[in-house]
Amino acid sequence: MPVSLVFGASGAIGRFLVPRLLAAGHEVVAVSRETHASSRPRLRWIAADLHADMPALPDADAIFSVGPLDAFANWLARSSTERRPRVVAVGSQSAETKQHSADPNERALAERLLAAEQMLARSAEERGCAWTVLRPTLIYGAGLDRSLTPIAQFATRWRLFPKVMHASGLRQPVHADDLAAACLRVLETMGTSRRIYGVGGGERLDFSAMLERVRTSLPFRTVRLPIPFMLARAGAALVAHLPAFGAASPMAVRRLMDDLIVDHSAASKDFDWSPRTFHPEAHAWTPPPLP
């Protein structure tokens, strides 16, 4: 019975990955910042913080990182194991799309992600471990993202749905469960080692159309609230310093005119990446229960 160690198990991807691993016959050690109880056989939760001192963890046949990539890469660099576990990590397409951003904070994020990928690769190879990194586009489906779920929650509370006018940039939203399935397929597929794959959703649609799909997923009627593009930028500048609106920076609004998509043909060829199209249902904006 293979043993899998999952970092970020209580996050968006982890909530789908852990059940998939159990169904595939793995013994799972799930790591998250808070303690969780579970009656599921072959599942053990460990409370630990990658940004702090970590407890000793059991050796594993596979290690999945579906939380902060930089914290995981730092842990891997200082860890030791008797086995040579297969390492599958999820980063972000921001490593590429934000490299040349006009916002220094976004450039710094891209630099951290790239540095984390390099550290992960180096540390894994020093230990003789095969490794793969997935770079997803906008993730949805677990009610934990800071992009679409806050909009759905705003509409749920106020019955108003914001519509930024002339937001024509293409998006490629990818469901967290599709990424969980991809992690398992990468583990089982030869030829994916020492590779970084861009992975996006099964459909490219402009930002306005994406928001309209979110609106129609809600189980109640809402009133569209048209917002001129320039007003959206000004509003983002006013609230960007507030934690609840951290994702609504002026640069994030400006990118509503940019295409944030990825060519995932390599992933399709190498491990049969075939994600669903973007037709969310209401439960996509509520976190699923922990396994």
DAGICOR-V753442 format. One line per field, one symbol per residue. ss: DSSP state (h for helix, s for strand, l for the rest). phi: phi as a letter, one per 30 degrees, with the letter a starting at -180 (. if undefined). psi: psi as a letter, one per 30 degrees, with the letter a starting at -180 (. if undefined). A space follows every 10 residues. Layout:
ss=???
phi=???
psi=???
This chain:
ss=llssssslll lllhhhhhhh hhhlllssss ssllllllll llssssslll llllllllll lsssslllhh hhhhhhhhll lllllsssss lllhhhhlll lllhhhhhhh hhhhhhhhhh hhhhhhllll ssssssllss llllllllhh hhhhhhhhls ssssllllls sllsshhhhh hhhhhhhhll llllsssssl llllsshhhh hhhhhhhlll llssssslhh hhhhhhhhhl llhhhllllh hhhhhhhlls llllhhhhhh hlllllllll lhhhhlllll l
phi=.dcccccidc dededcdedd ddddjddccc cadcdbcacd dibbcbdabd dbdcddcddb dbbccbbddd dddddddcdb adccddcbbc caddecdcdc ddcddddddd dddddddddd ddddddcicd bbcccddecb jbibdcccee dddddddchc bdbddidcdd bbdbdddddd ddedddeccd jcdhbccdbb ddbcbdeddd ddddedddda dbcdcdbeed ddddddddcd ddedcedcde dddeddccdc bbdcdddddd bhdbdddcbd ceddcbdddd d
psi=jkkkkjkhfg aeeefeeeee eefgglkkjk klflkkkkgk kgkkkkkljf fakklkllkl fkkkjgakee eeeeeefglk kflikkkkkk bkfffefgeg lfjfeeeeee eeeeeeeeee eeeeefggkk lkkkjlakkl fggflgdeee eeeeeeefgk jkjkkgjgkk likkkeeeee eeeeeeefkl ggkhkkkkkl lgkklleeee eeeeeffkgl klkkjkjkee eeeeeeeeff fkefgffhle eeeeffflki lkjgeeeeee ghjillljil leffgkkllk .
